[in-house]
Amino acid sequence: MLGKHFGWDIHYESADDNPYLADFYEDMTRWSFNLQIYFLNSRYQQIVNILNGDKTVIQDRTIYEDAYIFAPNLYEMGLMSKRDYTNYFSLFKTMSAQIQAPDLMIYIKAGIPTLVNHIQSRGRDYEGSMSLDYLKRLNQKYEKWVGNYRDGKLLIIDADKLDFKDNPEDLGQIVHSVSSELHGLF
């Protein structure tokens, strides 16, 4: 919606063509490292293309989320070995040293009931086996990461209070906030 409003190119997470995602939700321990490496590579390639291009882009996920939320969560849950996690994070550090943070990080904050509703409305079969514990852990990691984010501008949108998908006034409020963060108040 923001991409359409501002005329930005939109880069979505590659979920449909991800060769590991369905397998991961069936056997997280076996496929966690492969999945995280796939996402890391995919997001890094996306960032390199963005930096080499001349268009303004909005992404629905960042390279930072994988490294600070998803991979540590898998490791802490015992679903990724220490060896794989250490290797993954070392590769992330090498890659992230070659890129710059986004001009504006937008965090869509949501409670578990809102997240569950969004997941159900997407209707992705492989997400149906996601446990509430897994979702809660991810949400806690997001909150911690956002609370410590210092790499650039950050805008937090509360999806429990703003229905930007179905309420044009809420979307207008978000558009105004994004514009203010990027261009100042005047």
ROVOGU-148225 format. One line per 8 residues: their letters; for each residue x, y, z of N, C-alpha, C. Coordinates in nm, 4 decimals, decimal comma, always signed. Each point is the difference from the previous one (the first is absolute). Example, Ala and Ser with C-alpha at 12.3 -4.5 7.8 and 13.67 -1.06 7.14 Angstrom:
# residues 2
as) +1,3190/-0,5690/+0,7800/-0,0890/+0,1190/+0,0000/+0,0900/+0,1200/+0,0000; -0,0350/+0,1050/-0,0720/+0,0820/+0,1190/+0,0060/-0,0770/+0,1090/+0,0730
END
This chain:
# residues 186
mlgkhfgw) +0,0826/-0,1194/+0,0000/-0,0826/+0,1194/+0,0000/+0,0871/+0,1260/+0,0000; +0,1074/-0,0037/+0,0795/+0,0909/+0,1150/+0,0018/+0,0736/+0,0128/-0,1328; +0,0428/-0,1121/-0,0546/+0,0680/+0,0019/-0,1287/-0,0877/+0,0597/-0,1079; -0,1241/-0,0387/-0,0011/-0,0951/+0,0524/-0,0991/-0,0217/+0,1496/+0,0209; -0,0196/+0,0402/+0,1237/-0,0261/+0,1416/+0,0288/+0,1179/+0,0895/-0,0402; +0,1216/-0,0410/+0,0366/+0,1178/+0,0835/-0,0244/+0,0660/-0,0257/-0,1356; -0,0465/-0,1019/-0,0722/+0,0609/-0,0323/-0,1289/+0,1334/-0,0715/+0,0134; +0,0177/-0,0747/+0,1069/+0,1236/-0,0731/+0,0250/-0,0090/-0,1394/-0,0619
dihyesad) +0,1134/-0,0542/-0,0387/+0,0063/-0,1405/-0,0384/-0,0208/-0,0836/+0,1263; -0,0689/-0,1110/-0,0132/-0,0323/-0,0847/+0,1145/+0,0754/-0,1321/-0,0128; +0,0724/-0,0355/+0,1052/+0,0731/-0,1267/+0,0035/-0,0572/-0,0841/+0,1139; -0,0667/-0,1071/-0,0380/-0,0598/-0,0896/+0,0982/+0,0950/-0,1132/+0,0363; -0,0248/-0,0571/+0,1170/+0,0724/-0,1201/+0,0394/-0,0371/-0,1112/-0,0983; +0,0983/-0,0767/-0,0419/-0,0264/-0,1072/-0,0961/-0,0486/-0,1247/+0,0735; -0,1286/-0,0055/+0,0279/-0,0568/-0,1141/+0,0714/-0,0484/-0,1086/-0,0970; -0,0591/+0,0403/-0,1107/-0,0580/-0,0978/-0,0924/+0,1049/-0,0846/-0,0702
dnpyladf) +0,1154/+0,0593/-0,0295/+0,1031/-0,0751/-0,0714/+0,1130/-0,0466/+0,0920; -0,0217/+0,0081/+0,1299/+0,0997/-0,0431/+0,0965/+0,0014/-0,1532/+0,0065; +0,1112/-0,0629/-0,0382/+0,0028/-0,1465/-0,0043/+0,0086/-0,0667/+0,1371; +0,0137/+0,0767/+0,1078/+0,0182/-0,0574/+0,1328/-0,1172/+0,0231/+0,0952; -0,0867/+0,0957/-0,0293/-0,0989/+0,0441/+0,0984/-0,0960/-0,1116/+0,0425; -0,0594/-0,0691/-0,0925/-0,0946/-0,1064/+0,0360/+0,0717/-0,1114/+0,0773; +0,1198/-0,0365/-0,0457/+0,0772/-0,1030/+0,0711/+0,0339/+0,0452/+0,1414; +0,0336/+0,1266/+0,0148/+0,0336/+0,0548/+0,1314/-0,1155/-0,0173/+0,0978
yedmtrws) -0,1214/+0,0328/-0,0427/-0,1136/-0,0114/+0,0918/-0,0347/-0,1457/+0,0311; +0,0457/-0,0924/-0,0823/-0,0200/-0,1426/+0,0275/+0,1081/-0,0555/+0,0926; +0,1243/+0,0501/-0,0131/+0,1126/-0,0499/+0,0808/+0,0970/+0,1164/+0,0229; -0,0288/+0,0800/+0,1006/+0,0756/+0,1225/+0,0246/+0,1475/-0,0266/+0,0297; +0,0284/-0,1041/+0,0747/+0,1389/-0,0284/+0,0352/+0,0818/-0,0324/-0,1240; -0,0534/-0,0803/-0,0881/+0,0732/-0,0406/-0,1197/+0,0229/+0,1164/-0,0960; -0,0970/+0,0901/-0,0130/+0,0040/+0,1001/-0,1070/+0,0257/+0,1432/+0,0480; +0,0198/+0,0215/+0,1284/+0,0153/+0,1378/+0,0508/+0,1206/+0,0717/-0,0600
fnlqiyfl) +0,1152/-0,0640/-0,0032/+0,1198/+0,0648/-0,0532/-0,0162/+0,0291/-0,1490; -0,0484/-0,0973/-0,0751/-0,0201/+0,0185/-0,1436/-0,0943/+0,1164/-0,0277; -0,1089/+0,0058/+0,0752/-0,0977/+0,1079/-0,0180/+0,0624/+0,1357/+0,0295; +0,0722/+0,0104/+0,1100/+0,0593/+0,1287/+0,0373/+0,1064/+0,0439/-0,1008; +0,0784/-0,0928/-0,0514/+0,0988/+0,0345/-0,1015/-0,0707/+0,0461/-0,1280; -0,1084/-0,0661/-0,0356/-0,0771/+0,0413/-0,1181/-0,0481/+0,1440/+0,0169; -0,0607/+0,0303/+0,1150/-0,0494/+0,1359/+0,0234/+0,1141/+0,1015/+0,0022; +0,1091/-0,0337/+0,0652/+0,1144/+0,0901/+0,0074/+0,0503/+0,0328/-0,1406
nsryqqiv) +0,0187/-0,1008/-0,0805/+0,0467/+0,0193/-0,1370/-0,1010/+0,0820/-0,0816; -0,1258/-0,0343/+0,0115/-0,1044/+0,0680/-0,0756/-0,0073/+0,1488/+0,0374; +0,0027/+0,0284/+0,1292/-0,0094/+0,1405/+0,0444/+0,1276/+0,0777/-0,0346; +0,1134/-0,0651/+0,0110/+0,1249/+0,0679/-0,0363/-0,0005/+0,0355/-0,1486; -0,0394/-0,0931/-0,0844/-0,0090/+0,0281/-0,1434/-0,0973/+0,1150/-0,0267; -0,1109/-0,0005/+0,0711/-0,0989/+0,1065/-0,0155/+0,0603/+0,1361/+0,0362; +0,0725/+0,0061/+0,1105/+0,0616/+0,1256/+0,0443/+0,1049/+0,0475/-0,0995; +0,0829/-0,0902/-0,0481/+0,1018/+0,0370/-0,0984/-0,0664/+0,0582/-0,1247
nilngdkt) -0,1076/-0,0633/-0,0461/-0,0722/+0,0526/-0,1163/-0,0614/+0,1360/+0,0277; -0,0518/+0,0190/+0,1203/-0,0578/+0,1297/+0,0369/+0,1084/+0,1074/+0,0000; +0,1130/-0,0300/+0,0625/+0,1082/+0,0983/+0,0092/+0,0598/+0,0324/-0,1367; -0,0032/-0,0959/-0,0918/+0,0520/+0,0239/-0,1347/-0,1031/+0,0646/-0,0923; -0,1229/+0,0076/+0,0446/-0,1065/+0,0583/-0,0817/-0,0182/+0,1473/+0,0291; -0,0981/+0,0586/-0,0664/-0,0254/+0,1427/+0,0188/-0,1438/+0,0280/+0,0415; -0,0695/-0,1024/+0,0486/-0,1393/+0,0162/+0,0401/-0,0127/-0,0133/+0,1512; -0,1015/+0,0641/+0,0533/-0,0319/-0,0158/+0,1414/-0,0784/-0,1296/+0,0150
viqdrtiy) +0,0361/-0,0767/+0,1014/-0,0549/-0,1343/+0,0175/-0,0522/-0,0160/+0,1418; -0,1060/-0,0773/+0,0122/-0,0483/-0,0413/+0,1313/+0,0034/-0,1525/+0,0028; +0,0520/-0,0544/+0,1106/+0,0079/-0,1448/+0,0193/-0,0948/-0,0402/+0,1118; -0,0534/-0,1215/-0,0085/-0,0868/-0,0450/+0,1082/+0,0766/-0,0713/+0,1110; +0,1240/-0,0362/-0,0239/+0,0874/-0,0584/+0,1018/+0,1412/+0,0518/-0,0219; +0,0784/-0,0011/+0,1064/+0,1383/+0,0455/-0,0102/+0,0952/-0,1140/+0,0326; +0,1231/+0,0194/-0,0353/+0,1055/-0,0960/+0,0309/+0,0231/-0,0085/+0,1516; -0,0315/+0,1073/+0,0707/+0,0222/+0,0063/+0,1444/-0,0952/-0,0911/+0,0772
edayifap) -0,1214/-0,0139/-0,0492/-0,0976/-0,0832/+0,0705/+0,0449/-0,1454/+0,0071; +0,0545/-0,0483/-0,1094/+0,0473/-0,1383/-0,0001/+0,1097/-0,0190/+0,1040; +0,0945/+0,0922/+0,0038/+0,1164/-0,0156/+0,0870/-0,0296/+0,0261/+0,1478; -0,0906/+0,0933/+0,0274/-0,0248/+0,0374/+0,1392/-0,1272/-0,0602/+0,0588; -0,0829/-0,0601/-0,0843/-0,1259/-0,0549/+0,0495/-0,0128/-0,1483/-0,0330; -0,0061/-0,0317/-0,1285/-0,0319/-0,1366/-0,0408/+0,1124/-0,0993/+0,0313; +0,1218/+0,0275/-0,0411/+0,1099/-0,0940/+0,0256/+0,0267/-0,0177/+0,1500; +0,0092/+0,1086/+0,0794/+0,0215/-0,0217/+0,1444/-0,1140/-0,0764/+0,0661
nlyemglm) -0,1217/+0,0243/-0,0471/-0,1139/-0,0715/+0,0556/+0,0120/-0,1498/-0,0273; +0,0362/-0,0342/-0,1222/+0,0176/-0,1412/-0,0336/+0,1113/-0,0632/+0,0835; +0,1085/+0,0738/+0,0173/+0,1115/-0,0497/+0,0806/-0,0432/-0,0202/+0,1460; -0,0648/+0,0996/+0,0580/-0,0403/-0,0075/+0,1403/-0,1042/-0,1087/+0,0245; -0,0797/-0,0306/-0,1029/-0,1000/-0,1061/+0,0139/+0,0600/-0,1394/-0,0235; +0,1304/-0,0052/-0,0301/+0,0643/-0,1275/-0,0264/-0,0289/-0,0538/-0,1391; -0,0469/+0,0871/-0,0879/-0,0346/-0,0411/-0,1364/+0,1120/+0,0277/-0,1000; +0,1065/+0,0673/+0,0470/+0,1188/+0,0226/-0,0817/+0,1203/-0,0241/+0,0905
skrdytny) +0,0972/-0,0729/-0,0507/+0,1177/-0,0307/+0,0811/+0,0837/+0,1254/+0,0233; +0,0814/-0,0041/+0,1049/+0,0893/+0,1122/+0,0285/+0,0956/+0,0225/-0,1167; +0,0529/-0,1080/-0,0566/+0,0919/+0,0096/-0,1142/-0,0670/+0,0722/-0,1174; -0,1224/-0,0391/-0,0336/-0,0710/+0,0629/-0,1118/-0,0333/+0,1458/+0,0311; -0,0450/+0,0263/+0,1233/-0,0344/+0,1375/+0,0370/+0,1235/+0,0905/-0,0045; +0,1120/-0,0474/+0,0535/+0,1239/+0,0785/-0,0010/+0,0444/+0,0282/-0,1433; -0,0057/-0,0994/-0,0848/+0,0351/+0,0156/-0,1407/-0,0938/+0,0996/-0,0680; -0,1298/-0,0153/+0,0232/-0,0999/+0,0903/-0,0576/+0,0268/+0,1445/+0,0425
fslfktms) +0,0174/+0,0216/+0,1313/+0,0147/+0,1369/+0,0497/+0,1305/+0,0629/-0,0476; +0,1043/-0,0785/-0,0117/+0,1266/+0,0499/-0,0536/-0,0174/+0,0458/-0,1450; -0,0706/-0,0784/-0,0793/-0,0276/+0,0386/-0,1381/-0,0849/+0,1269/-0,0059; -0,1004/+0,0087/+0,0865/-0,0824/+0,1211/+0,0067/+0,0851/+0,1234/+0,0305; +0,0891/-0,0111/+0,0981/+0,0847/+0,1150/+0,0365/+0,0858/+0,0439/-0,1187; +0,0565/-0,0952/-0,0725/+0,0802/+0,0323/-0,1182/-0,0848/+0,0713/-0,1041; -0,1182/-0,0525/-0,0265/-0,0882/+0,0599/-0,1006/-0,0515/+0,1366/+0,0438; -0,0427/+0,0112/+0,1233/-0,0601/+0,1262/+0,0457/+0,1025/+0,1129/+0,0068
aqiqapdl) +0,1282/-0,0328/+0,0099/+0,1042/+0,1031/-0,0009/+0,0133/+0,0637/-0,1386; -0,0554/-0,0645/-0,1010/+0,0112/+0,0486/-0,1374/-0,1209/+0,0833/-0,0442; -0,0997/+0,0137/+0,0861/-0,1234/+0,0698/-0,0378/-0,0300/+0,1115/+0,0987; -0,1014/+0,0775/-0,0317/-0,0422/+0,1063/+0,0921/-0,1416/-0,0292/+0,0485; -0,0330/+0,0548/+0,1141/-0,1332/-0,0180/+0,0569/-0,1027/+0,0743/-0,0859; -0,1253/-0,0397/+0,0088/-0,1033/+0,0703/-0,0771/-0,0161/+0,1452/+0,0464; -0,0514/+0,0826/-0,0897/-0,0265/+0,1400/+0,0357/-0,1028/+0,0094/+0,1127; -0,0945/-0,0914/-0,0004/-0,1023/-0,0057/+0,1041/-0,0399/-0,1447/+0,0221
miyikagi) +0,0108/-0,0442/+0,1233/-0,0466/-0,1328/+0,0387/-0,1419/+0,0173/+0,0540; -0,0936/-0,0731/-0,0574/-0,1388/+0,0044/+0,0463/-0,0298/-0,1334/+0,0669; -0,0353/+0,0054/+0,1263/-0,0333/-0,1199/+0,0757/-0,1503/-0,0020/+0,0231; -0,0652/-0,1035/-0,0502/-0,1435/-0,0161/+0,0231/-0,0157/-0,0903/+0,1211; -0,0310/+0,0627/+0,1106/-0,0127/-0,0684/+0,1282/-0,1406/-0,0586/+0,0105; -0,0087/-0,1250/+0,0469/-0,1306/-0,0638/+0,0160/+0,0048/-0,1029/+0,1108; -0,1095/-0,0116/+0,0715/-0,0137/-0,1029/+0,1014/-0,0287/-0,1348/-0,0647; +0,0067/-0,1035/+0,0791/-0,0170/-0,1365/-0,0500/-0,1364/-0,0194/-0,0688
ptlvnhiq) -0,1122/+0,0463/+0,0576/-0,1280/-0,0194/-0,0704/-0,0017/+0,0638/-0,1398; +0,0568/+0,1191/-0,0131/+0,0061/+0,0661/-0,1307/+0,0889/-0,0792/-0,0949; +0,1135/-0,0466/+0,0498/+0,0907/-0,0795/-0,0839/-0,0679/-0,1281/-0,0484; -0,0689/-0,0678/+0,0894/-0,0688/-0,1240/-0,0373/-0,1061/+0,0287/-0,1068; -0,0754/+0,1089/+0,0176/-0,1003/+0,0369/-0,1008/+0,0643/+0,0272/-0,1353; +0,1126/+0,0698/-0,0015/+0,0692/+0,0295/-0,1266/+0,0524/-0,1278/-0,0650; +0,0541/-0,0894/+0,0808/+0,0517/-0,1269/-0,0529/-0,1143/-0,0817/-0,0596; -0,1119/-0,0065/+0,0713/-0,1147/-0,0754/-0,0507/-0,0560/+0,0627/-0,1271
srgrdyeg) -0,0016/+0,1317/-0,0069/-0,0551/+0,0661/-0,1199/+0,0893/-0,0214/-0,1221; +0,1313/-0,0212/+0,0213/+0,0897/-0,0283/-0,1125/-0,0296/-0,1370/-0,0588; -0,0379/-0,0945/+0,0858/-0,0371/-0,1334/-0,0466/+0,1146/-0,0833/-0,0546; +0,1215/+0,0234/+0,0455/+0,1137/-0,0808/-0,0453/+0,0001/-0,1314/+0,0776; -0,0081/-0,1103/-0,0725/-0,0083/-0,1318/+0,0638/+0,1146/-0,0252/+0,0969; +0,1222/+0,0352/-0,0411/+0,1168/-0,0311/+0,0820/+0,0028/+0,0788/+0,1305; -0,0731/+0,1105/+0,0084/-0,0034/+0,0759/+0,1252/-0,1006/-0,0579/+0,0993; -0,0832/-0,0916/-0,0464/-0,1027/-0,0581/+0,0862/+0,0566/-0,0808/+0,1155
smsldylk) +0,1219/-0,0498/-0,0147/+0,0602/-0,0813/+0,1062/+0,0851/+0,0830/+0,0962; +0,0009/+0,1326/-0,0161/+0,0784/+0,0867/+0,0876/-0,0616/+0,0018/+0,1400; +0,0814/-0,0249/+0,1012/-0,0515/-0,0028/+0,1374/-0,0113/+0,1412/+0,0562; -0,0898/+0,0145/+0,0967/-0,0146/+0,1294/+0,0666/+0,1265/+0,0355/+0,0768; +0,0659/-0,1000/+0,0577/+0,1252/+0,0253/+0,0711/+0,1042/+0,0599/-0,0942; +0,0113/-0,0556/-0,1196/+0,0946/+0,0506/-0,0999/-0,0340/+0,1453/-0,0342; -0,1265/+0,0285/-0,0215/-0,0445/+0,1350/-0,0334/+0,0270/+0,0977/+0,1147; -0,0249/-0,0415/+0,1227/+0,0255/+0,0849/+0,1172/+0,1488/+0,0320/+0,0128
rlnqkyek) +0,0819/-0,1007/-0,0210/+0,1450/+0,0209/+0,0090/+0,0471/+0,0999/-0,1056; -0,0513/-0,0140/-0,1224/+0,0366/+0,0948/-0,1056/-0,0425/+0,1412/+0,0377; -0,1196/+0,0137/+0,0510/-0,0514/+0,1318/+0,0372/+0,0867/+0,0633/+0,1095; +0,0421/-0,0790/+0,0976/+0,0874/+0,0506/+0,1056/+0,1344/+0,0449/-0,0572; +0,0526/-0,0768/-0,0933/+0,1280/+0,0363/-0,0626/-0,0141/+0,1293/-0,0815; -0,1105/+0,0135/-0,0713/-0,0233/+0,1248/-0,0738/-0,0022/+0,1188/+0,0949; -0,0711/-0,0129/+0,1094/-0,0098/+0,1105/+0,0960/+0,1382/+0,0373/+0,0549; +0,0789/-0,0989/+0,0327/+0,1350/+0,0255/+0,0508/+0,0865/+0,0665/-0,1062
wvgnyrdg) -0,0053/-0,0532/-0,1216/+0,0818/+0,0553/-0,1089/-0,0395/+0,1449/-0,0304; -0,1281/+0,0254/-0,0118/-0,0472/+0,1353/-0,0297/+0,0382/+0,0952/+0,1129; -0,0077/-0,0476/+0,1230/+0,0379/+0,0829/+0,1134/+0,1468/+0,0400/-0,0004; +0,0827/-0,0787/-0,0674/+0,1439/+0,0279/-0,0073/+0,0453/+0,0494/-0,1368; -0,0931/+0,0219/-0,0924/+0,0361/+0,0390/-0,1366/+0,0561/+0,1427/-0,0002; +0,1230/+0,0146/-0,0473/+0,0671/+0,1303/-0,0034/+0,0652/+0,0279/-0,1355; -0,0304/-0,0816/-0,1008/+0,0677/+0,0133/-0,1291/-0,0588/+0,1085/-0,0892; -0,1125/+0,0553/+0,0372/-0,0624/+0,1037/-0,0823/-0,1360/+0,0372/+0,0563
klliidad) -0,0770/+0,0700/-0,0818/-0,1343/+0,0412/+0,0413/-0,0904/-0,1217/+0,0140; -0,0889/+0,0069/+0,0999/-0,0920/-0,1089/+0,0291/-0,1396/+0,0561/+0,0215; -0,0973/-0,0585/-0,0681/-0,1405/+0,0355/+0,0186/-0,0736/-0,1262/+0,0450; -0,0701/+0,0090/+0,1133/-0,0760/-0,1131/+0,0512/-0,1477/+0,0236/-0,0276; -0,0625/-0,0975/-0,0648/-0,1430/+0,0053/-0,0316/-0,0683/-0,1086/+0,0822; -0,1009/+0,0361/+0,0751/-0,0705/-0,0956/+0,0853/-0,1181/-0,0597/-0,0773; +0,0182/-0,1215/-0,0498/-0,1036/-0,0657/-0,0803/-0,1193/-0,0450/+0,0842; +0,0149/-0,0005/+0,1314/-0,1143/-0,0305/+0,0853/-0,0967/+0,1184/+0,0054
kldfkdnp) +0,0512/+0,1193/-0,0269/-0,0819/+0,1213/+0,0073/-0,0314/+0,0602/-0,1360; +0,0828/-0,0271/-0,0999/-0,0193/+0,0575/-0,1328/-0,0279/-0,1111/-0,1015; -0,1119/+0,0097/-0,0662/-0,0362/-0,0978/-0,1030/+0,0236/+0,0639/-0,1362; +0,1275/+0,0081/-0,0378/+0,0368/+0,0694/-0,1230/-0,0450/-0,0745/-0,1251; -0,0289/-0,1277/+0,0133/-0,0451/-0,0778/-0,1159/-0,1436/+0,0350/-0,0382; -0,0864/+0,0164/+0,0983/-0,1420/+0,0211/-0,0270/-0,0525/+0,1386/+0,0369; +0,0832/+0,0830/+0,0619/-0,0457/+0,1328/+0,0414/+0,0877/+0,1072/-0,0650; -0,0527/+0,0713/-0,0990/+0,0788/+0,1024/-0,0693/+0,0542/+0,1102/+0,0916
edlgqivh) -0,0735/+0,0331/+0,1062/+0,0480/+0,1028/+0,0935/+0,1254/-0,0472/+0,0731; +0,0021/-0,1262/+0,0390/+0,1188/-0,0552/+0,0660/+0,1182/-0,0024/-0,0964; -0,0253/-0,0382/-0,1245/+0,1071/+0,0013/-0,0994/+0,0511/+0,1425/-0,0203; -0,0905/+0,0964/-0,0050/+0,0400/+0,1405/-0,0142/+0,0883/+0,0459/+0,1138; -0,0316/-0,0434/+0,1206/+0,0819/+0,0345/+0,1169/+0,1410/-0,0575/-0,0151; +0,0088/-0,1214/-0,0488/+0,1307/-0,0640/-0,0181/+0,0776/+0,0687/-0,1115; -0,0653/+0,0321/-0,1097/+0,0651/+0,0712/-0,1107/+0,0572/+0,1317/+0,0501; -0,0762/+0,0707/+0,0805/+0,0468/+0,1272/+0,0574/+0,1226/-0,0226/+0,0897
svsselhg) -0,0047/-0,1038/+0,0822/+0,1131/-0,0291/+0,0886/+0,1254/-0,0361/-0,0799; -0,0147/-0,0807/-0,1033/+0,1140/-0,0383/-0,0826/+0,0577/+0,1232/-0,0683; -0,0865/+0,0813/-0,0559/+0,0449/+0,1215/-0,0692/+0,0733/+0,0934/+0,0973; -0,0521/+0,0137/+0,1194/+0,0636/+0,0856/+0,1013/+0,1372/-0,0532/+0,0383; +0,0126/-0,1322/+0,0156/+0,1294/-0,0593/+0,0356/+0,1027/+0,0193/-0,1110; -0,0444/-0,0135/-0,1242/+0,0928/+0,0089/-0,1125/+0,0316/+0,1425/-0,0424; -0,0983/+0,0878/+0,0111/+0,0147/+0,1348/-0,0557/-0,0143/+0,1124/+0,1021; -0,0241/-0,0330/+0,1249/-0,0200/+0,1032/+0,1018/-0,1452/+0,0440/+0,0024
lf) -0,0312/+0,0855/+0,0925/-0,1386/+0,0442/+0,0171/-0,0447/+0,0982/-0,1061; +0,0903/+0,0732/-0,0585/-0,0420/+0,1035/-0,0954/+0,0577/-0,0241/-0,1364
END
